[in-house]
Amino acid sequence: MNRSKTLSSISLKLILTCSFFLFLLFILLKSTTSPSLRSLSLLTTTTTTPTPTPLIITPTCNKIPSSLSQALTHYATSNITPQQTLNEISVSLNVLSKKSPCNFLVFGLGHDSLMWTSLNHGGRTIFLEEDKSWIDQINKKFPQLESYHVVYDTKLTEADQLIELGKTDECRIVTDPRVSKCRLAIKGFPKEVYDIEWDLIMVDAPTGYFDGAPGRMTAIYTAGMMARNREQGETDVFVHDVNRVVEDKFSKEFLCEGYLREQEGRIRHFTIPSHRARLGRPFCP
């Protein structure tokens, strides 16, 4: 039984590593174009002489950025597999591959954080983490990650009360969370978290598996509010662990089933449009 479980873990690790490498290769090919090939194209479309001038093509070498090579090496040699399954990761990856480089906000700092930062190469990825000692530990190993310590003032046992509170009028007003009168709106993030318009938001924290934990009630609500409050466009919001009661109920209530695009395993993908760009939108469609 243990041998089967070990082989399964190794197999998943190999699949993730290969998929990760192929995606990095795709990013590099998409974002780099050989100057010599551009020159060749220009020559063939603009020349008017009957005898083409010989063109010397100088080979170019496009190095993998150090951040990407470090990430690839880390996951190829690590015994720790990401918390999400390959199919769950693919849901976010499909969107990220179309939008990166972009602004990506992640609730939680974990073993998959280096992967998300690397897959958003050239963009900005910020992690919000409740455990200060864990941030210090990860920063020593991967100082290139941008993470901030946040404090949550809720308990999982308040979930039923908070979901009812979230249905009141003051919690349905779309505004900057910092000035919201709704208790579910988180007001203590760093300034840049509120000022940036996020293209993707991943809610995979805070802790929510025991009664004394803060739970993800306010994180889910605030993610939805920031998506609605952007000036224009839309935000893709992902919620992990929707097999649990809070993540299930709060994502449906505040990210809205009408905005649900996909569910794979324990992760849900919502696409929430700006409510400022078109006034009069209902909180949920």
Disulfide bonds with the S-S distance in Angstrom:
Cys171-Cys182 1.99
Cys256-Cys284 1.85
